Amino acid sequence: MSSDTNGIHTDFSDGMSYGDYLKLDVLLSAQTPISDEHDELLFIIIHQVKELWLKLLNRELDTALAYVRADELQPSFKCFARITRIQEQLIQAWTVLATMTPSDYLRFRSSLGQSSGFQSWQYRLVEFKLGAKDEAKISPHRHRSDLLTQLEETYRAPSLYDEVLRLLARRGYSIPEEVLSRDVTRPYEANSGVEAAWEEIYRHSDEHFDLYELAEELVDLEDAFQQWRFRHMKTVERIIGMRRGTGGSAGVAYLRKALEHSFFPELWSVRTKL
């Protein structure tokens, strides 16, 4: 491998270059607009970048889940911190997409057919891991056995919050049995016994600092997730108003309803009691 006078490599005939390592030929050839409209490329890139971040977010979430199950909280905090930073990137992506006006989008919207962001299987994995369980959301992926297996396994598995509450029980907190043995395929419902456990942790944070820090990491995660949902809703409203989504969803109405859901309800309600 040769180099110029500044020591920079210039001959990659026998070595791996930056583009080779990142497979840029594959990556940059993956944007194939169907229409000739200028803004369709923006639309494709934003959603492809989102899927790349979701891939990393799922990996970090799986790692954090494993650490929580093993009662190794310190390394899990690095995962949660990274997840929050990824969420910041996802939130900011909407500000780029929002530069597209309604007329810009309507010029190529018909080219999308029935495809929709609601069909993102990676996003569904994140929702299931965070506890937003809804078996109907698996249906768009039944034609793909590989995706169906992942989604069904995650749907049936305990969520992050389920694992956290089991951890609290192992640490000696009085988590009600109906919470510990609940059907994990159902959405979680707030419980006063769980709220009491978190109140104890918050009131004596110096004695249970790792659990206190875990609680705040979860609050950060949900806070960022709600910001992402809000930016999503406002961007959709800004571009298509109250129209239905391309995949048949209720669009803005659905997104507004999703804002009402909390993954970790007691971590929010306990603040009123402190």
PABA-369277 format. One record per residue (C-alpha): x, y, z. Coordinates in nm, 4 decimals. Layout:
N
ATOM, X, Y, Z
...
END
This chain:
274
ATOM, 0.0000, 0.0000, 0.0000
ATOM, 0.1572, 0.3259, -0.1113
ATOM, 0.1364, 0.6712, 0.0462
ATOM, 0.2078, 1.0254, -0.0636
ATOM, 0.4670, 1.2549, 0.0932
ATOM, 0.2335, 1.3402, 0.3813
ATOM, 0.2082, 0.9784, 0.4841
ATOM, -0.1530, 0.9436, 0.3670
ATOM, -0.2336, 0.6105, 0.2044
ATOM, -0.3386, 0.6453, -0.1587
ATOM, -0.3260, 0.2910, -0.3005
ATOM, -0.5952, 0.0583, -0.1675
ATOM, -0.5681, -0.2100, -0.4359
ATOM, -0.4501, -0.4591, -0.1729
ATOM, -0.6082, -0.3081, 0.1376
ATOM, -0.9350, -0.1983, 0.2918
ATOM, -1.0394, 0.1625, 0.2441
ATOM, -1.2885, 0.3730, 0.4388
ATOM, -1.5546, 0.3055, 0.1760
ATOM, -1.4807, -0.0675, 0.1796
ATOM, -1.5114, -0.0887, 0.5577
ATOM, -1.8467, 0.0954, 0.5637
ATOM, -1.9725, -0.0748, 0.2455
ATOM, -2.0588, 0.2674, 0.1090
ATOM, -2.1311, 0.1331, -0.2394
ATOM, -2.4140, -0.0738, -0.0905
ATOM, -2.5278, 0.1963, 0.1506
ATOM, -2.5378, 0.4823, -0.0987
ATOM, -2.7072, 0.2743, -0.3672
ATOM, -2.9983, 0.1943, -0.1327
ATOM, -3.1796, 0.5221, -0.2067
ATOM, -3.3995, 0.4552, -0.5088
ATOM, -3.6791, 0.7123, -0.5431
ATOM, -3.9815, 0.5932, -0.7381
ATOM, -4.0810, 0.9393, -0.8579
ATOM, -3.8788, 1.2239, -1.0063
ATOM, -3.9739, 1.4590, -0.7232
ATOM, -3.6874, 1.6382, -0.5481
ATOM, -3.8080, 1.5736, -0.1909
ATOM, -3.8527, 1.1984, -0.2190
ATOM, -3.4795, 1.1473, -0.1620
ATOM, -3.5055, 1.3432, 0.1640
ATOM, -3.8005, 1.1274, 0.2685
ATOM, -3.6125, 0.8039, 0.1975
ATOM, -3.2885, 0.9086, 0.3685
ATOM, -3.4617, 1.0299, 0.6859
ATOM, -3.6406, 0.6965, 0.7253
ATOM, -3.3330, 0.4900, 0.6423
ATOM, -3.1258, 0.6837, 0.8971
ATOM, -3.4044, 0.6299, 1.1512
ATOM, -3.3868, 0.2551, 1.0918
ATOM, -3.0088, 0.2561, 1.1425
ATOM, -3.0487, 0.4336, 1.4760
ATOM, -3.3273, 0.1917, 1.5726
ATOM, -3.0934, -0.0991, 1.4989
ATOM, -2.8396, 0.0403, 1.7435
ATOM, -3.1066, 0.1368, 1.9969
ATOM, -3.2439, -0.2197, 1.9980
ATOM, -2.8960, -0.3587, 2.0535
ATOM, -2.8296, -0.1250, 2.3467
ATOM, -3.1731, -0.1977, 2.4924
ATOM, -3.1106, -0.5725, 2.4740
ATOM, -2.7765, -0.5261, 2.6501
ATOM, -2.9340, -0.3098, 2.9211
ATOM, -3.2065, -0.5713, 2.9730
ATOM, -2.9436, -0.8419, 3.0193
ATOM, -2.7596, -0.6326, 3.2783
ATOM, -3.0810, -0.5615, 3.4700
ATOM, -3.1680, -0.9328, 3.4749
ATOM, -2.8204, -1.0023, 3.6126
ATOM, -2.8495, -0.7234, 3.8733
ATOM, -2.5490, -0.5457, 3.7213
ATOM, -2.6766, -0.1917, 3.7128
ATOM, -2.3585, 0.0084, 3.6687
ATOM, -2.2825, -0.1202, 3.3154
ATOM, -2.6501, -0.0843, 3.2245
ATOM, -2.6283, 0.2908, 3.2876
ATOM, -2.3868, 0.3317, 2.9972
ATOM, -2.6411, 0.1590, 2.7722
ATOM, -2.9210, 0.3848, 2.8935
ATOM, -2.7072, 0.6947, 2.8412
ATOM, -2.6329, 0.5854, 2.4852
ATOM, -3.0003, 0.5108, 2.4207
ATOM, -3.0919, 0.8637, 2.5279
ATOM, -2.8300, 1.0099, 2.2916
ATOM, -2.9670, 0.7970, 2.0084
ATOM, -3.3136, 0.9261, 2.0893
ATOM, -3.1842, 1.2817, 2.0587
ATOM, -3.0738, 1.2021, 1.7028
ATOM, -3.4138, 1.0522, 1.6230
ATOM, -3.5891, 1.3611, 1.7593
ATOM, -3.3729, 1.5964, 1.5532
ATOM, -3.4426, 1.3977, 1.2359
ATOM, -3.8007, 1.5262, 1.2409
ATOM, -3.6761, 1.8854, 1.2176
ATOM, -3.5073, 1.7997, 0.8875
ATOM, -3.8154, 1.6237, 0.7509
ATOM, -4.0296, 1.9220, 0.8563
ATOM, -3.8590, 2.1321, 0.5875
ATOM, -4.0789, 1.9419, 0.3420
ATOM, -4.4054, 2.1246, 0.2747
ATOM, -4.7467, 1.9604, 0.2149
ATOM, -4.7250, 2.0307, -0.1578
ATOM, -4.3736, 1.8811, -0.1704
ATOM, -4.4983, 1.5579, -0.0110
ATOM, -4.8205, 1.5297, -0.2088
ATOM, -4.6196, 1.5277, -0.5324
ATOM, -4.4856, 1.1797, -0.4539
ATOM, -4.7129, 1.0448, -0.1765
ATOM, -4.9051, 0.8220, -0.4182
ATOM, -4.5777, 0.6467, -0.5049
ATOM, -4.5579, 0.5065, -0.1507
ATOM, -4.8527, 0.2720, -0.2021
ATOM, -4.9444, 0.1059, 0.1300
ATOM, -4.5987, 0.1476, 0.2830
ATOM, -4.5898, 0.3383, 0.6116
ATOM, -4.3609, 0.4092, 0.9036
ATOM, -4.6165, 0.2235, 1.1186
ATOM, -4.4803, -0.0928, 0.9550
ATOM, -4.1312, -0.0445, 1.1001
ATOM, -4.0613, -0.3779, 1.2690
ATOM, -3.7575, -0.2370, 1.4498
ATOM, -3.9745, 0.0318, 1.6064
ATOM, -4.2238, -0.2344, 1.7148
ATOM, -3.9430, -0.4259, 1.8832
ATOM, -3.8526, -0.1134, 2.0804
ATOM, -4.2157, -0.0578, 2.1811
ATOM, -4.2583, -0.4201, 2.2909
ATOM, -3.9363, -0.4100, 2.4942
ATOM, -4.0595, -0.0938, 2.6656
ATOM, -4.3962, -0.2514, 2.7412
ATOM, -4.6302, -0.1170, 2.4717
ATOM, -4.7670, -0.4631, 2.3914
ATOM, -5.0252, -0.4945, 2.1152
ATOM, -5.0483, -0.8219, 1.9249
ATOM, -5.2253, -0.6532, 1.6342
ATOM, -4.9045, -0.4624, 1.5582
ATOM, -4.7415, -0.7931, 1.4547
ATOM, -4.9897, -0.8527, 1.1706
ATOM, -4.8140, -0.6472, 0.8981
ATOM, -4.5108, -0.8771, 0.9304
ATOM, -4.6747, -1.2207, 0.9067
ATOM, -4.5454, -1.2606, 0.5515
ATOM, -4.1881, -1.2615, 0.6884
ATOM, -4.1231, -1.5647, 0.9093
ATOM, -3.7873, -1.4280, 1.0287
ATOM, -3.9391, -1.1006, 1.1460
ATOM, -4.2465, -1.2741, 1.2843
ATOM, -4.0303, -1.4910, 1.5103
ATOM, -3.8450, -1.1903, 1.6548
ATOM, -4.1617, -0.9911, 1.7111
ATOM, -4.3546, -1.2775, 1.8717
ATOM, -4.0662, -1.3659, 2.1032
ATOM, -4.0320, -1.0039, 2.2152
ATOM, -4.4084, -0.9691, 2.2527
ATOM, -4.4181, -1.2686, 2.4890
ATOM, -4.1071, -1.1691, 2.6856
ATOM, -4.1055, -0.9499, 2.9983
ATOM, -4.0563, -0.5817, 2.9175
ATOM, -3.7780, -0.3665, 3.0558
ATOM, -4.0074, -0.2435, 3.3332
ATOM, -4.1129, -0.5994, 3.4186
ATOM, -3.7451, -0.6880, 3.4632
ATOM, -3.6820, -0.3758, 3.6711
ATOM, -3.9720, -0.4578, 3.9055
ATOM, -3.8467, -0.8146, 3.9413
ATOM, -3.5094, -0.6674, 4.0340
ATOM, -3.6734, -0.4531, 4.3020
ATOM, -3.8420, -0.7658, 4.4417
ATOM, -3.5058, -0.9462, 4.4521
ATOM, -3.3669, -0.6482, 4.6418
ATOM, -3.6326, -0.6914, 4.9082
ATOM, -3.8987, -0.4407, 4.8033
ATOM, -4.2634, -0.5398, 4.8435
ATOM, -4.3675, -0.5603, 4.4818
ATOM, -4.7210, -0.7061, 4.4727
ATOM, -4.7464, -1.0646, 4.3496
ATOM, -5.0090, -0.9671, 4.0935
ATOM, -4.7458, -0.7433, 3.9326
ATOM, -4.4699, -1.0056, 3.9379
ATOM, -4.6928, -1.2808, 3.7953
ATOM, -4.8938, -1.0690, 3.5536
ATOM, -4.9502, -1.1548, 3.1866
ATOM, -4.6556, -0.9764, 3.0255
ATOM, -4.8275, -0.9706, 2.6867
ATOM, -5.0699, -0.7152, 2.8277
ATOM, -4.9909, -0.3441, 2.8696
ATOM, -4.8675, -0.2629, 3.2180
ATOM, -5.1107, -0.0885, 3.4548
ATOM, -5.0025, 0.1367, 3.7408
ATOM, -4.9971, -0.0181, 4.0871
ATOM, -4.9946, 0.1594, 4.4230
ATOM, -4.7590, -0.1008, 4.5711
ATOM, -4.5042, -0.0316, 4.3001
ATOM, -4.5393, 0.3419, 4.3574
ATOM, -4.4711, 0.2858, 4.7296
ATOM, -4.1501, 0.0995, 4.6451
ATOM, -4.0272, 0.3833, 4.4254
ATOM, -4.1218, 0.6357, 4.6929
ATOM, -3.9017, 0.4477, 4.9398
ATOM, -3.6121, 0.4524, 4.6929
ATOM, -3.6476, 0.8236, 4.6213
ATOM, -3.6837, 0.9211, 4.9885
ATOM, -3.3713, 0.7245, 5.0801
ATOM, -3.1704, 0.7696, 4.7618
ATOM, -2.8400, 0.7793, 4.9512
ATOM, -2.9033, 0.4224, 5.0714
ATOM, -3.0210, 0.2864, 4.7347
ATOM, -2.8325, 0.5085, 4.4934
ATOM, -2.8018, 0.2542, 4.2110
ATOM, -3.1794, 0.1988, 4.2127
ATOM, -3.2351, 0.5740, 4.2337
ATOM, -3.0051, 0.6209, 3.9329
ATOM, -3.1860, 0.3418, 3.7488
ATOM, -3.5159, 0.5199, 3.8083
ATOM, -3.3799, 0.8432, 3.6649
ATOM, -3.2355, 0.6619, 3.3621
ATOM, -3.5827, 0.5224, 3.2933
ATOM, -3.7370, 0.8679, 3.3303
ATOM, -3.4802, 1.0063, 3.0835
ATOM, -3.5641, 0.7267, 2.8394
ATOM, -3.9389, 0.7841, 2.8557
ATOM, -3.9016, 1.1629, 2.8468
ATOM, -3.7009, 1.1364, 2.5237
ATOM, -3.9434, 0.8830, 2.3801
ATOM, -4.2351, 1.1167, 2.4427
ATOM, -4.0442, 1.4027, 2.2807
ATOM, -3.9880, 1.1795, 1.9778
ATOM, -4.3577, 1.0929, 1.9659
ATOM, -4.4545, 1.4604, 1.9947
ATOM, -4.2173, 1.5693, 1.7163
ATOM, -4.3463, 1.2831, 1.5032
ATOM, -4.7071, 1.3910, 1.5590
ATOM, -4.6396, 1.7587, 1.4871
ATOM, -4.4342, 1.6815, 1.1775
ATOM, -4.7092, 1.4594, 1.0374
ATOM, -4.9725, 1.7236, 1.1214
ATOM, -4.7590, 1.9901, 0.9559
ATOM, -4.7195, 1.7902, 0.6350
ATOM, -5.0491, 1.6007, 0.5890
ATOM, -5.2843, 1.7578, 0.8420
ATOM, -5.5532, 1.5158, 0.9608
ATOM, -5.5367, 1.2829, 0.6585
ATOM, -5.5083, 0.9114, 0.7215
ATOM, -5.1622, 0.7576, 0.6898
ATOM, -5.0502, 0.5776, 0.3734
ATOM, -5.0698, 0.2404, 0.5498
ATOM, -5.4259, 0.3002, 0.6676
ATOM, -5.3434, 0.4341, 1.0156
ATOM, -5.5410, 0.7189, 1.1695
ATOM, -5.2365, 0.9437, 1.1317
ATOM, -5.2254, 1.2372, 1.3725
ATOM, -5.5193, 1.1035, 1.5771
ATOM, -5.3288, 0.7811, 1.6480
ATOM, -5.0098, 0.9676, 1.7342
ATOM, -5.1913, 1.1978, 1.9776
ATOM, -5.3404, 0.8973, 2.1564
ATOM, -4.9960, 0.7363, 2.1854
ATOM, -4.8744, 1.0434, 2.3761
ATOM, -5.1093, 0.9504, 2.6606
ATOM, -4.9348, 0.6170, 2.7251
ATOM, -4.6651, 0.5856, 2.9905
ATOM, -4.4165, 0.2991, 3.0048
ATOM, -4.3193, 0.3586, 3.3685
ATOM, -4.6246, 0.5302, 3.5241
ATOM, -4.5215, 0.5144, 3.8911
ATOM, -4.1945, 0.6922, 3.8189
ATOM, -4.4060, 0.9923, 3.7181
ATOM, -4.6839, 0.9695, 3.9762
ATOM, -4.4417, 0.9267, 4.2662
ATOM, -4.3104, 1.2791, 4.2098
ATOM, -4.6345, 1.4224, 4.3419
ATOM, -4.5861, 1.2336, 4.6686
ATOM, -4.2273, 1.3330, 4.7411
END
